[in-house]
Every structure is written in structure tokens, then in C-alpha cells.
């Protein structure tokens, strides 16, 4: 009965009012029943998800509508990220964003192509004037697609305030049916400091999670002493989608008092990388699992609300405590986790052994590391904590610790390449050796004289890599001297290893043509509707260049009436 009353009490005081946001101003941008493959502020690699991902039945081609009256204030077309994206500024001060589009509405498409041809570039970022491209609520602005970094067809939809901070679109009345409470798959406990311990150990402990018939959980009773923290892996599902999505709010209570809160209502892009401090970053790198810490260890994230003892628990000897976690989705479906903690001090617990190296990094100081022909510059406030770094250089391989610590700022890696020939210097790049195969992933590198430098926000292993192999170019749907009168598109596959494609340029009969690049399929596509081809006999020339300057030239004849 005591636990039931506790639950009812805190459920009654943690309903989230949404009255500060206009509820009827924006309409859904798709003529489909809203269903989400991604929720707002969902945990992603190095960032929070800044909108919602509206499902499009695993297909492209649905009408995308303006959510309200306004004008198109920004258009961006890029290979990666949002792909083709539109931004609409509205009279009420908010901006809506529509991303991963297949194409724009005809008037907008013509506007964009005019600028692409003027700049001779597929990738453009445009800022139309307020009166150039006006739209009304429900007006067709685009067709849904899968462009950019999208892994499957959907519409990424955002609402931003005047300060360009993304907010949860569901705050504005976007209604997604959700009658299923969040679910929890793991709970961990962290002893903080040498004198703390959990279940006779001074190391992080996975706790046994026990599901209850009502959907809540308990945790097998634990014994602990000193300062400890708790972390959980939690997700949510909506009614019309099987996706494991993010949750909306997490609160914790220690002996009846609220001790911590995460409120995923809004954030700023400037702070989004602090997600790597919110999660257990080492756990994520090892298990690919987002383990959220329910304590604030020097994290400036605005979604972390002021809390008692920053969410840490101070467990005293010979005590009995009750710790509760409440996980909510947007529809206020709650899931509770209850754990009972017995305070037991054990003086025989040995603290974990700390690894030391000759290189102690102080978070509030600049650090310059150098060995042989390799140096690393680390700027103050790059890390959250002081730590001993593993820094080693073996020939052209740099071991820069292990990628298990979150990094806030770019570090600079420099190689003296004076021992290479002038020809080879131009083909060198600094590679991040990733995965078990140690694949040499390209890191943007700059050569000045004999110094090759790269900036990175990741620890790990790096090496000098040499790329002398030019890109490959192969037509996909036509061949030399072919008649293509009935074709709507020409498609060409371009590939490059190991440094990757940097840029390309295509012409027909000497005139630049717009070829859209899909890096996921490694395909360039030319649309004959652009009207460039007017001759019967046509010469297509394509030059593709990789990231270190190797280039390939491809020429082919085709005929068209």
C-alpha cells in the first residue's frame, strides 16, 4: 500500500502542461496519419534528434505541405545531413523545417535549379528574400524522399523558435497515437569515488531488472555505501510503429524527494554534442547502447533540470532507502522502476586500480604532445575531466588514447611529412583507423609545406595514409553511342577508395549540367527535363576527383531526338 500511495502522489504532480504553445496554428505536413520513426530529442550519435521523423509507408513521393502561412527563408541542398531541405519562417516567429525531400514543388524547384546552374554546383544554400517564395497553410512545397543522411524514406520535420532552438513539434498539437508506456532494458549503478561501493564492488554494476505484470519494474535489492549514481537504457514505442524511439521525460525520487529530471522539450544546437556526457560514452562505444546517466557530472545541458545533489545518491551505513525512476512518453504514459537500497559499509573493498601514463591531461589547460614527427594540440575545455592519456607513436601510427571519452572541441593532429617525395605529399591524408579491420577512414587533411594537419573530435588510432588510386566511373543505364530518346534520366555510378569522393563536374557538349549525387547508392543522376540537351548527337564528359586530388575523366556519346 505504501508504494501504491507513493506512485499516485508523484504521478499527480508530474503532469506536463503544454499550454504555452499554439495548438491549432500548424497543420501536419503530410496527408497521412502521423506515425513516427524518430522522436524529438531522441539520442543519436553525437547529437540529439532535432525534430520528428514522420513515416511515409517506406515509400517516397508523398505531398509535403506547408504547416502554416509564411515564406521560404532558407533552402539547402547537400549530399549528406538533411539532403534537400526547406525552411519556412512564419508570422508567429517560429520556423518549420522539412528535410530528406525528393524534390521541391515546381516553383521552388525552378528557383533552386536557376541558382544551381548559376553556381555550377549541386550543393547550394540559399536565403530567399521575404517576398520571393510565399506559401500558405496546406500549400504543396515538396515531395517526400530519402535524400541526404536518411536511412529510409521519411519526412524529418522540425519547429524552431526565434533563436533557432528546436522544440518538440508535439508541443504544437501534432497528434501521434501512443497508448504504450516506455520500456526499460537495463539499469546500472555507479560507485563514485574510491570509498563508494555497490554489491561489494567499486566498479560499475549491472543490476537485475525484474518486469512486473503492470508494465513497471523492480530491481533486485542492492547493498551500497557512499556516493553512487544510476543509469538506465529506456525507449518508447507509439501505436502505429515498431521503432524503438526516445522518451520525453525522466524523473527520479530518493526517499520521496525528487532528485533529478531530464526534460526533452527543447535544446539548442550549440549544446547538442553534450549528449556524449549525458550517456555513458564508453558503454556506447563498446555496446552501441545509449545508457543515460541519471546524475549530472559537470554537464551544462539545458535539458537537465536543477536537482538535489545533482541526482547523486549518498548512501549511509545501516540505512534503508527507496529509489524510484519515472519514465514518461509525451502522452504521459508512465513507467516506474523501484529499487530498494540497503546501506552497508564494507571496509575491505579495494578501490579499482587507476591506469597512469606519462601524459596527464588537465581539462582547463592547453596541452601540446609531441613524439618524433607527430604532434597533437589539445585546447582547454576539450575534455570534461582530467585524465591520464595514452599517447604513443609507432612509425606513422598515432595512438591517441582510446575512443571511450567524450570530446567537446576539435584537437589538431600534425605530421611532419618532409621525408616523403613532393608527389606523394599531395596524396597523403591522416586516417582514423576504425573497426576491427582498422579501415583508414578519411579525416579532412591540409598540407602546408611539410606539415600535414587534421582536426578531430574523436580519440582513437590515427595513421598516415596514401591514396594514389583515382575514382571509378561506370554508366548504369546507358552505354556508348546509344539512343536514349525515351529516357528521362542518365545514371552514372562513381566510387573511390580509400579517401572518398570530393567533387565532380559534368558537361554535355561543353555546357555544365546538374547531376544529383546520392552517396548511399554512389549514383549521379541527370534529368533531361533541365532542357540542356537539344542536339541529336551529344558528348557527355564527367570529371570526378577524390579527397586527395586523384581524378578520373569519363567521356561517352549518346543520341537523342
C-alpha positions in Angstrom: 0.0 0.0 0.0 2.9 2.4 0.8 4.4 2.0 -2.7 0.9 2.5 -4.4 0.4 5.7 -2.5 3.9 6.9 -3.4 3.3 6.2 -7.1 -0.1 8.0 -7.1 1.3 11.0 -5.3 4.1 11.6 -7.7 2.1 10.8 -10.8 -0.3 13.5 -9.7 2.4 16.2 -9.5 4.3 15.4 -12.7 1.8 16.0 -15.5 3.4 18.3 -18.1 1.5 21.4 -19.1 1.8 22.2 -22.8 -0.4 25.4 -22.8 2.5 27.8 -23.7 2.5 26.7 -27.4 -0.2 27.4 -30.1 -2.1 24.2 -30.6 -4.0 25.0 -33.8 -1.5 27.1 -35.7 0.4 24.3 -37.6 -1.2 21.5 -39.5 0.6 18.2 -40.1 2.9 18.4 -43.1 1.8 15.1 -44.6 -1.7 13.8 -45.5 -1.0 10.7 -43.6 -2.0 9.5 -40.1 1.1 10.7 -38.1 3.4 7.8 -37.2 7.0 8.3 -36.0 10.2 6.5 -36.8 12.0 9.0 -34.7 11.0 11.2 -31.8 12.2 14.7 -30.7 15.5 14.8 -28.8 16.0 11.1 -29.4 19.5 10.0 -28.6 21.6 9.8 -31.7 25.4 9.6 -32.5 26.9 12.9 -31.2 23.6 14.7 -31.2 20.0 14.9 -30.1 17.4 14.4 -32.9 16.2 17.9 -33.6 12.7 17.0 -34.9 10.4 14.1 -35.5 10.7 11.6 -38.3 7.3 11.1 -39.9 6.9 7.7 -41.6 5.9 7.6 -45.2 5.0 3.9 -45.6 8.5 3.1 -46.6 8.0 5.0 -49.8 8.9 8.2 -51.4 6.6 10.5 -53.3 4.1 11.9 -50.8 3.0 15.5 -50.9 4.7 17.7 -48.3 2.6 20.7 -47.2 3.4 24.0 -45.6 2.4 23.7 -41.9 1.3 27.3 -41.8 1.4 30.6 -43.8 4.9 32.1 -44.2 7.8 32.5 -46.6 10.6 30.2 -47.5 13.6 31.7 -45.8 16.2 29.0 -46.5 16.8 26.2 -48.9 19.7 23.8 -48.6 20.7 21.0 -50.9 23.6 18.8 -49.7 25.0 15.3 -50.2 24.8 14.5 -46.6 22.8 15.6 -43.5 19.3 16.9 -44.4 19.8 16.3 -48.1 17.2 18.5 -49.7 15.6 20.8 -47.1 13.2 23.7 -46.8 12.8 26.2 -44.0 9.7 28.3 -43.7 9.5 31.4 -41.4 6.0 32.1 -40.1 4.4 35.3 -38.8 4.3 34.0 -35.3 8.1 33.9 -35.1 8.5 30.1 -35.5 10.3 28.3 -38.3 9.4 24.9 -39.7 11.9 22.6 -41.3 11.2 19.8 -43.9 14.2 17.6 -44.7 15.2 14.5 -46.8 13.0 15.7 -49.6 12.9 14.0 -53.0 12.2 17.3 -54.9 10.7 20.7 -54.4 7.4 22.0 -55.6 7.7 23.3 -59.2 8.1 27.0 -58.4 10.7 26.2 -55.7 12.4 23.6 -57.9 12.8 26.2 -60.7 14.2 28.8 -58.2 16.8 26.3 -56.9 17.9 25.0 -60.3 18.4 28.5 -61.5 20.9 29.1 -58.7 22.5 25.6 -59.1 23.2 26.4 -62.7 24.4 29.9 -62.0 26.8 28.5 -59.3 27.5 25.3 -61.3 27.0 23.3 -58.1 24.5 20.7 -57.0 25.1 21.7 -53.4 23.7 25.1 -52.6 22.4 27.0 -49.6 20.0 29.8 -50.5 18.3 32.5 -48.4 15.4 33.9 -50.4 14.0 37.3 -49.5 10.8 37.5 -47.6 8.6 38.2 -50.7 10.3 35.8 -53.1 8.6 32.4 -52.2 5.4 32.9 -50.2 3.5 29.9 -49.1 0.1 29.4 -47.5 -1.0 26.7 -45.0 -1.6 23.4 -46.8 0.3 24.6 -49.9 2.4 22.0 -51.7 6.0 22.7 -51.1 7.8 19.4 -51.8 7.6 15.7 -52.4 8.9 13.4 -49.6 12.0 11.4 -50.2 15.2 9.8 -48.8 17.9 12.4 -49.6 20.9 13.1 -47.5 21.8 11.1 -44.5 18.3 9.4 -44.3 18.5 5.6 -44.0 14.9 5.1 -45.2 12.2 7.2 -46.8 10.6 9.6 -44.3 10.0 13.3 -43.6 12.1 14.9 -41.0 10.0 17.8 -39.5 11.1 20.5 -37.1 9.8 23.5 -35.4 12.3 26.1 -34.2 11.9 29.3 -32.2 13.2 32.8 -32.9 16.6 31.8 -31.5 16.8 28.8 -33.9 16.3 26.4 -31.0 14.4 23.2 -31.9 11.3 22.4 -30.0 9.2 19.2 -29.8 6.6 19.6 -32.6 4.1 17.6 -30.5 4.0 20.6 -28.2 2.2 22.4 -31.0 -0.6 19.9 -31.4 1.0 17.3 -33.7 -1.0 14.3 -32.5 0.6 10.8 -32.6 -1.4 8.0 -31.1 0.6 6.5 -28.2 -1.1 4.3 -25.6 2.1 2.3 -24.8 4.3 3.3 -21.9 8.1 3.4 -22.3 10.1 0.3 -21.6 13.4 -0.2 -19.9 16.0 -2.8 -20.9 18.9 -2.1 -18.5 19.8 -0.5 -15.2 23.3 0.2 -14.0 24.8 1.6 -10.8 28.0 3.6 -10.5 30.1 4.0 -7.4 31.5 7.5 -7.4 35.0 7.8 -5.7 37.3 5.3 -4.0 35.2 5.0 -0.8 31.9 4.0 -2.5 30.8 0.5 -3.4 27.9 -1.4 -4.8 27.3 -5.1 -4.1 30.8 -5.4 -2.7 32.4 -3.8 -5.7 33.9 -0.4 -6.6 33.1 -0.8 -10.3 30.0 -0.1 -12.4 27.4 -2.8 -11.8 24.6 -4.0 -14.0 21.5 -4.6 -11.8 19.0 -7.3 -12.4 15.8 -5.8 -13.8 12.5 -7.5 -12.9 9.5 -6.8 -15.0 6.1 -6.6 -13.3 2.8 -7.6 -14.8 1.5 -3.9 -14.9 4.5 -2.9 -17.1 6.6 -1.4 -14.3 9.8 -2.8 -12.9 11.7 -3.5 -9.8 15.4 -4.1 -9.3 16.9 -6.8 -7.3 17.7 -5.3 -3.9 21.2 -3.9 -3.7 23.7 -3.1 -1.0 25.7 0.1 -1.3 27.7 2.7 0.5 28.8 6.2 -0.3 28.1 8.3 -3.3 26.5 6.4 -6.2 24.7 7.2 -9.4 22.2 5.3 -11.5 21.9 4.9 -15.3 19.2 3.4 -17.5 18.5 2.3 -21.0 15.0 3.3 -21.9 12.9 3.7 -25.1 9.3 4.2 -26.2 7.0 3.0 -28.9 4.0 4.6 -30.5 0.9 2.7 -31.6 1.5 2.6 -35.3 5.2 2.0 -35.4 7.5 -0.8 -34.1 10.5 1.6 -33.8 12.5 2.0 -30.6 12.1 5.7 -30.1 13.2 8.2 -27.5 11.3 9.1 -24.3 10.0 12.5 -23.3 10.8 12.9 -19.6 12.7 11.1 -16.9 12.4 11.9 -13.1 14.0 10.2 -10.1 12.9 10.2 -6.5 15.1 9.3 -3.5 13.2 8.6 -0.3 10.2 10.5 -1.5 12.0 13.6 -2.7 12.5 14.5 -6.3 16.3 14.2 -7.0 16.7 14.5 -10.8 14.9 15.4 -14.0 15.6 15.1 -17.8 13.1 17.1 -19.8 13.4 16.5 -23.6 11.2 19.5 -24.6 13.8 21.7 -26.4 17.5 22.3 -26.7 20.0 24.4 -28.7 22.3 23.2 -31.4 25.2 24.7 -29.5 24.8 22.2 -26.7 23.8 19.1 -28.6 27.2 17.4 -28.5 27.0 17.3 -24.7 24.8 14.2 -25.4 28.1 12.3 -25.1 28.4 13.4 -21.5 24.7 12.6 -20.7 25.2 9.0 -21.9 27.9 6.6 -20.7 30.1 7.2 -23.7 32.4 4.3 -23.1 29.4 2.0 -22.7 28.0 3.3 -26.0 31.3 2.7 -27.9 31.6 -0.8 -26.5 28.0 -2.0 -26.7 26.3 0.5 -29.1 23.7 1.2 -26.4 22.5 4.5 -25.1 22.9 4.3 -21.3 21.6 7.6 -19.8 23.1 8.7 -16.6 20.6 10.0 -14.1 23.1 12.3 -12.4 24.8 15.4 -13.5 28.6 15.1 -13.6 29.6 18.5 -14.9 27.2 18.6 -17.9 25.8 22.0 -19.0 22.9 20.6 -20.9 19.7 22.7 -20.5 17.5 19.5 -20.6 19.0 18.6 -17.2 16.9 20.4 -14.6 18.2 21.6 -11.2 18.2 18.7 -8.8 19.1 17.7 -5.2 22.8 16.7 -5.1 22.8 16.6 -8.9 21.0 13.3 -8.9 23.7 11.5 -6.9 22.7 9.3 -4.0 24.5 9.4 -0.7 24.1 6.0 0.9 25.0 5.8 4.6 25.8 2.7 6.6 22.9 0.9 8.3 20.2 2.7 6.3 17.3 1.6 4.1 16.4 3.7 1.1 13.9 3.6 -1.7 14.9 5.0 -5.1 12.3 5.4 -7.9 12.6 6.3 -11.6 9.7 7.6 -13.6 10.0 7.4 -17.4 7.3 9.2 -19.4 6.4 9.5 -23.1 4.8 12.6 -24.5 1.3 11.2 -23.9 2.1 10.8 -20.2 2.2 7.0 -20.2 4.4 6.3 -17.2 6.8 3.5 -16.4 8.1 3.2 -12.9 11.3 1.5 -11.7 11.6 0.8 -8.0 14.8 -0.2 -6.2 15.5 -0.7 -2.5 19.0 0.1 -1.3 20.4 -1.2 1.9 23.3 0.8 3.3 26.2 -1.5 4.2 29.7 -0.2 4.7 32.4 -2.7 3.9 35.9 -1.6 4.8 37.6 -4.5 2.9 36.5 -3.2 -0.6 39.6 -2.4 -2.7 39.3 0.6 -5.0 39.7 -0.1 -8.7 43.2 0.4 -10.0 43.7 3.6 -11.9 45.8 3.4 -15.1 48.6 6.1 -15.2 50.7 7.3 -18.1 53.4 10.0 -18.5 50.7 12.2 -20.0 48.3 13.8 -17.6 45.7 16.0 -19.3 44.2 18.8 -17.3 40.9 19.8 -18.8 41.3 23.5 -18.1 44.7 23.8 -19.8 46.1 23.7 -23.3 48.3 20.7 -23.9 50.9 20.1 -26.6 52.0 16.5 -27.1 54.9 15.5 -29.4 56.8 12.4 -30.3 59.0 12.1 -33.3 57.3 13.6 -36.4 53.8 13.6 -34.8 52.3 16.2 -32.6 48.8 16.8 -31.1 47.4 20.1 -29.8 44.6 19.8 -27.2 42.9 23.1 -26.2 41.5 23.8 -22.8 37.9 22.7 -22.2 38.3 19.9 -24.8 37.5 17.3 -22.1 35.2 17.3 -19.1 37.7 15.8 -16.7 41.4 15.5 -16.0 42.8 12.1 -17.0 45.9 10.1 -17.9 46.1 9.9 -21.7 47.7 7.0 -23.6 49.8 8.8 -26.2 52.1 6.7 -28.4 53.7 7.0 -31.8 54.9 3.9 -33.8 56.3 4.8 -37.2 53.3 6.6 -38.9 50.7 5.3 -36.5 49.4 7.5 -33.6 47.7 6.0 -30.6 45.7 8.9 -29.1 44.2 7.1 -26.2 41.0 5.1 -26.9 37.7 6.5 -28.2 35.9 6.0 -24.8 35.9 9.6 -23.6 33.6 12.4 -24.8 35.3 15.2 -26.6 33.9 18.8 -26.7 36.3 20.6 -29.1 38.5 19.8 -32.1 42.0 18.6 -31.4 44.7 19.2 -34.1 46.9 16.3 -35.2 50.1 17.2 -37.2 52.5 15.1 -39.1 55.9 16.3 -40.4 56.0 14.7 -43.9 59.3 16.1 -45.1 60.6 12.6 -45.7 58.1 12.0 -48.5 58.5 12.9 -52.1 56.7 16.0 -53.4 54.4 13.8 -55.4 53.5 11.6 -52.5 52.9 14.5 -50.2 50.0 15.6 -52.4 48.4 12.1 -52.0 48.7 11.8 -48.2 45.9 12.2 -45.7 45.5 11.5 -42.0 43.3 8.5 -41.5 41.3 7.4 -38.5 41.7 3.6 -38.2 38.2 2.4 -37.4 36.7 -1.0 -36.6 38.4 -4.3 -36.2 39.8 -4.1 -39.7 41.3 -0.7 -38.9 39.9 0.8 -42.1 41.7 4.1 -42.9 38.7 6.5 -42.8 39.5 9.9 -44.4 39.9 12.8 -42.0 39.9 16.2 -43.7 43.6 17.0 -44.0 45.5 20.1 -45.0 49.1 20.2 -46.3 51.2 23.4 -45.8 54.8 23.0 -46.7 56.0 19.9 -44.9 53.2 19.8 -42.3 50.0 17.7 -42.8 47.3 18.6 -40.3 43.8 17.4 -39.4 41.2 18.4 -36.8 39.2 15.8 -35.0 36.7 15.4 -32.1 37.5 11.7 -31.6 40.2 9.9 -29.7 41.5 6.7 -31.2 44.2 5.5 -33.6 45.4 7.6 -36.5 47.9 7.0 -39.3 49.3 8.5 -42.4 47.6 7.0 -45.5 48.5 7.3 -49.1 45.8 7.3 -51.9 47.1 7.1 -55.5 44.0 5.4 -56.9 41.7 7.5 -59.0 37.9 7.2 -58.8 36.0 4.7 -60.9 33.2 5.9 -63.3 30.6 3.5 -64.8 27.3 4.3 -66.6 24.4 2.5 -65.1 21.5 2.7 -67.6 23.1 3.5 -70.9 26.2 2.7 -73.0 28.4 4.4 -75.6 26.7 5.6 -78.8 23.2 4.5 -77.5 19.9 6.2 -78.5 18.3 7.5 -75.3 15.3 9.3 -76.8 12.8 7.7 -74.4 15.0 8.1 -71.3 14.0 10.6 -68.5 17.4 10.2 -66.7 21.0 9.3 -67.2 22.6 7.5 -64.3 26.3 7.0 -63.6 27.9 5.2 -60.7 31.0 6.8 -59.2 33.2 5.2 -56.5 36.5 5.9 -54.7 38.6 4.2 -52.1 40.1 4.9 -49.7 39.8 8.7 -49.4 36.4 9.1 -51.0 34.7 11.4 -53.5 35.4 15.1 -53.1 33.7 16.7 -56.1 32.6 16.1 -59.7 31.9 18.2 -62.8 29.7 17.1 -65.8 29.1 18.7 -69.1 27.1 17.9 -72.2 28.5 19.4 -75.4 30.7 21.7 -73.2 27.8 23.0 -71.1 27.7 22.3 -67.4 24.9 20.1 -66.3 23.2 19.4 -63.0 23.8 15.9 -61.8 22.3 14.9 -58.4 24.6 12.8 -56.2 23.3 10.1 -53.9 26.2 9.0 -51.8 24.3 6.0 -50.4 23.9 4.4 -53.9 27.1 6.2 -55.2 25.0 7.4 -58.2 24.9 10.6 -60.2 21.6 11.3 -62.0 20.9 13.8 -64.8 17.3 14.8 -65.5 16.6 15.6 -69.2 13.8 18.0 -68.1 16.6 20.5 -67.4 16.5 21.2 -71.2 20.2 21.3 -71.8 20.2 18.6 -74.4 18.9 20.0 -77.8 21.2 18.2 -80.2 20.8 14.7 -81.7 24.5 13.8 -81.1 25.8 14.6 -77.6 29.1 14.3 -75.8 28.9 13.8 -72.1 32.1 14.5 -70.1 32.4 13.8 -66.4 35.4 14.5 -64.2 35.4 13.0 -60.7 38.0 14.0 -58.1 38.7 12.3 -54.7 39.8 13.9 -51.4 43.5 13.9 -52.2 43.2 15.2 -55.8 43.2 12.0 -57.8 40.8 12.5 -60.7 39.2 10.4 -63.5 37.7 11.6 -66.7 34.9 9.8 -68.4 33.5 10.6 -71.9 30.7 9.0 -73.8 28.5 9.7 -76.8 24.7 9.3 -76.8 22.0 10.2 -79.3 18.6 11.7 -78.6 15.7 13.1 -80.7 
